[in-house]
Amino acid sequence: MTHPEYILTLSCLDQRGIVHRVSGFLADHGCNIIDSAQFGDAQSKLFFMRVHFSLEDASVGDAQLRSDFALLGDTMQMNWQLHDAHKKPRMLIMVSKIGHCLNDLLFRYKSGLLPVEIPAIVSNHTDFYQLSASYNIPFHHLPLAPGASAAAKRAQEDKVLDIVRDCDIDLVVLARYMQILSPEMCAALNGRAINIHHSFLPSFKGAKPYYQAHDRGVKLIGATAHFVTSDLDEGPIIEQDVERVDHAMGPDTLTAIGRDVECVVLARAVKWFVEQRILQNGHKTVVFR
């Protein structure tokens, strides 16, 4: 018999007895813990926890589990979420004219390596219409003219948000979507939009970072996946990685290497998000790998 499985994530002020009370609650409700991780941050004084468990008592339903835990959550002033572990999150991908991250995510999705549903792809260009069609994923072309007015940009973003709402999107991934989102858009997607930045933040921001890196003679290049905020490229960092390079490599070689790193870093961040492994800690993240 297959039992329902859940993932509980929570954060609260660090205090004695949190693990004891959570594990006791689960035991009292006929639950079996499959894996658990926790972290106490001495700086923020916050405690973070992720518990994957199965519900083995058929007399305890989903509604009772949630309502009963809400009482414990209120008592300990927890910020908590209870996720169905078998439900695949619904992901919207946004892309412009550079498609390596899009192609990588679609391959991982199709091969079962990334447990998501992708009901839509949005782009301000038409370059990847055929790629989307080959995966049988609806493609939404929402163009933005160069130098578009704030009103035109807001109208385009409203269409994106309509798709987010209509498709019941859990996560928006900016897979090299080369448009700056408005503060209003960032607020609407707070905590559920991930961007891949083509450099090892905070170095080499802006255009052509690999050319900047080449001009500086760097020995490491990298990529950064982070949550989207209204502070450009300064959202909480989820994952980073680097590759070693040398003086013999030109900017085109650095770009090719960098794109491979971007794909891997973004895929990790997305996978950790859909597995409920990322908790925000102010301007930082806690990632239970």
C-alpha positions in Angstrom: 0.0 0.0 0.0 1.3 3.4 -1.0 1.0 6.0 1.7 0.6 9.8 1.1 3.9 11.6 1.5 4.5 15.2 2.5 7.3 17.7 2.9 7.1 20.1 5.8 9.2 23.2 5.7 9.3 25.7 8.6 11.2 28.5 10.1 10.8 30.3 13.5 12.8 31.8 16.3 15.3 29.3 17.5 14.2 27.8 20.8 14.5 24.5 22.8 12.2 21.6 21.8 11.4 22.4 18.2 12.6 19.1 16.7 11.0 17.2 19.7 7.6 18.9 19.2 7.5 18.5 15.4 8.6 14.8 15.5 6.2 14.2 18.4 3.4 15.7 16.4 4.1 13.6 13.4 4.3 10.4 15.5 1.1 11.2 17.3 -0.6 11.6 13.9 0.6 8.3 12.5 3.4 9.7 10.4 6.8 8.1 9.7 9.7 10.4 9.0 11.7 9.5 5.8 14.3 12.2 6.1 14.9 15.3 8.1 17.3 18.3 8.2 17.5 21.3 10.3 19.7 24.4 10.8 19.9 27.0 13.5 21.4 30.4 12.3 23.2 32.0 15.2 23.2 35.4 13.4 19.5 35.7 12.6 18.4 33.6 15.6 16.2 31.6 13.3 15.7 27.9 13.1 15.0 26.1 9.8 13.7 22.6 9.2 12.6 20.3 6.4 10.9 17.0 7.1 9.9 14.4 4.4 7.4 12.0 5.9 4.7 9.5 5.0 1.2 9.5 6.5 0.5 5.9 7.5 -2.6 6.3 9.6 -5.6 6.1 7.2 -7.9 7.7 9.8 -5.9 11.0 9.6 -6.8 13.0 6.6 -5.0 15.9 4.9 -7.3 18.5 6.3 -6.9 17.3 9.9 -3.1 17.1 9.5 -3.0 20.7 8.3 -5.4 22.1 10.8 -3.8 20.3 13.8 -0.3 21.4 12.7 -1.5 25.0 12.4 -2.2 25.0 16.1 1.4 24.0 16.8 2.7 26.5 14.2 0.7 29.3 15.9 2.0 28.3 19.4 5.6 28.4 18.2 5.1 31.3 15.8 6.3 29.3 12.8 6.3 30.2 9.2 5.5 26.8 7.7 4.3 25.1 4.6 3.1 21.5 4.0 3.6 20.2 0.5 2.3 17.1 -1.2 5.5 15.3 -2.0 4.0 13.5 -5.1 2.6 16.7 -6.7 4.8 18.0 -9.4 5.2 21.8 -9.3 4.1 23.8 -12.4 6.9 25.8 -13.9 6.8 28.6 -16.4 10.1 29.3 -18.4 10.9 32.7 -19.7 13.6 33.1 -22.4 14.8 35.6 -25.0 17.3 34.7 -27.8 19.9 32.6 -26.0 18.5 29.1 -25.5 21.1 26.8 -23.8 19.4 26.9 -20.4 15.9 26.4 -21.9 17.1 23.5 -23.9 18.8 21.9 -20.9 15.7 22.3 -18.7 13.5 20.9 -21.3 15.7 17.8 -21.7 15.8 17.2 -18.0 12.0 17.6 -17.8 11.4 15.2 -20.7 13.9 12.6 -19.4 12.3 12.6 -15.9 15.3 14.2 -14.2 13.4 17.3 -13.2 10.0 16.5 -11.5 7.9 19.4 -12.9 5.1 20.2 -15.2 5.8 22.9 -17.8 2.5 24.3 -19.1 3.9 27.3 -20.8 7.0 29.0 -22.2 7.1 32.8 -22.6 9.4 34.8 -24.8 9.8 38.3 -26.1 11.2 36.7 -29.4 10.0 33.8 -31.6 13.4 32.0 -31.8 12.3 29.0 -29.7 8.8 28.4 -31.0 9.8 25.2 -32.8 11.7 23.9 -29.8 8.7 24.4 -27.6 6.5 22.7 -30.1 8.8 19.7 -30.3 8.1 19.2 -26.6 4.3 19.9 -27.1 4.5 22.9 -24.7 2.4 26.1 -25.5 4.7 29.0 -26.6 3.6 32.5 -25.8 5.2 35.3 -27.8 4.9 38.5 -25.9 7.1 41.0 -27.7 8.7 44.1 -26.3 10.0 46.7 -28.7 13.4 48.2 -28.0 13.0 51.2 -25.7 9.4 50.3 -24.9 7.6 52.7 -22.6 6.9 51.8 -19.0 3.2 51.4 -19.9 4.0 49.0 -22.7 6.3 47.0 -20.5 3.7 46.9 -17.7 1.0 45.7 -20.2 3.4 42.9 -21.3 4.1 41.9 -17.7 0.4 41.8 -17.0 0.0 39.2 -19.8 2.8 37.1 -18.2 1.0 37.3 -14.8 -2.3 36.3 -16.5 -0.5 33.1 -17.7 1.0 32.6 -14.3 -2.5 32.7 -12.8 -4.3 30.8 -15.5 -1.8 28.0 -15.6 -1.5 27.9 -11.8 2.3 28.4 -11.9 4.4 27.6 -8.8 7.7 28.7 -10.2 8.9 31.1 -12.9 12.4 30.5 -14.3 14.2 33.2 -16.2 16.3 31.1 -18.4 18.3 33.9 -19.9 15.3 36.2 -20.2 17.0 39.4 -21.1 14.5 41.9 -19.7 14.5 43.6 -16.3 11.4 42.9 -14.4 9.5 45.8 -12.9 9.3 46.1 -9.1 5.6 45.3 -9.3 6.4 42.1 -11.3 9.1 41.1 -8.8 6.7 41.7 -5.9 4.0 39.5 -7.6 6.5 36.7 -8.1 8.3 37.1 -4.7 9.9 33.8 -3.6 8.9 31.9 -6.7 11.0 33.3 -9.5 14.6 32.2 -10.1 17.1 33.9 -12.4 20.4 32.6 -13.8 23.1 35.2 -13.9 25.9 34.7 -16.3 28.7 35.5 -13.9 29.9 34.6 -10.4 28.1 37.4 -8.6 28.9 40.0 -7.5 31.7 40.3 -10.0 31.3 41.4 -13.6 27.8 42.6 -13.7 26.1 44.0 -16.8 26.7 43.3 -20.5 29.3 40.8 -21.8 30.6 39.5 -18.4 32.8 36.9 -20.1 34.5 39.6 -22.2 35.0 41.6 -19.0 36.5 38.5 -17.3 38.8 37.9 -20.3 40.0 41.5 -20.2 40.8 41.1 -16.5 42.6 37.8 -17.1 40.5 35.8 -14.6 41.4 32.2 -13.8 37.8 31.3 -12.7 34.5 31.9 -14.3 31.1 30.9 -13.0 27.4 31.4 -12.8 24.8 32.3 -10.1 21.2 31.2 -9.6 19.2 33.5 -7.3 15.7 34.6 -6.4 14.4 37.5 -8.4 14.0 40.8 -6.5 13.6 44.4 -7.5 17.3 44.9 -6.6 18.8 43.8 -10.0 21.0 40.7 -9.7 21.1 41.0 -5.9 18.4 38.5 -4.8 19.1 35.7 -2.3 21.6 33.4 -3.9 20.6 29.7 -4.2 23.5 28.1 -6.0 26.9 29.0 -7.6 29.6 27.2 -9.4 32.9 27.9 -11.2 35.2 26.5 -13.9 39.0 27.1 -14.1 40.2 28.9 -17.2 43.6 30.1 -18.4 45.3 32.7 -20.6 45.1 30.6 -23.8 41.3 30.8 -23.8 39.6 33.5 -25.8 36.2 35.1 -24.9 34.3 32.8 -27.1 35.7 29.8 -25.3 35.0 31.4 -22.0 31.4 32.0 -23.1 31.0 28.3 -24.1 32.4 27.1 -20.8 30.3 29.6 -19.0 27.1 28.5 -20.7 27.7 24.9 -19.5 28.1 26.2 -16.0 24.9 28.2 -16.2 22.9 25.1 -17.3 24.1 23.1 -14.3 23.7 25.8 -11.7 20.2 26.7 -12.9 19.1 23.0 -13.0 20.3 22.5 -9.5 18.5 25.5 -8.2 15.3 24.5 -9.9 15.5 21.0 -8.7 16.1 22.1 -5.1 13.1 24.5 -5.4 10.7 21.8 -6.6 11.9 19.4 -3.9 11.2 22.1 -1.3 14.8 22.3 -0.2 15.2 26.1 -0.2 14.2 28.4 2.7 14.8 32.1 2.6 16.7 33.6 5.5 16.5 37.3 4.9 18.9 38.2 2.1 20.3 34.7 2.1 19.0 31.1 1.6 19.2 27.9 3.5 19.5 25.0 1.1 19.0 21.4 2.5 20.7 19.4 -0.2 
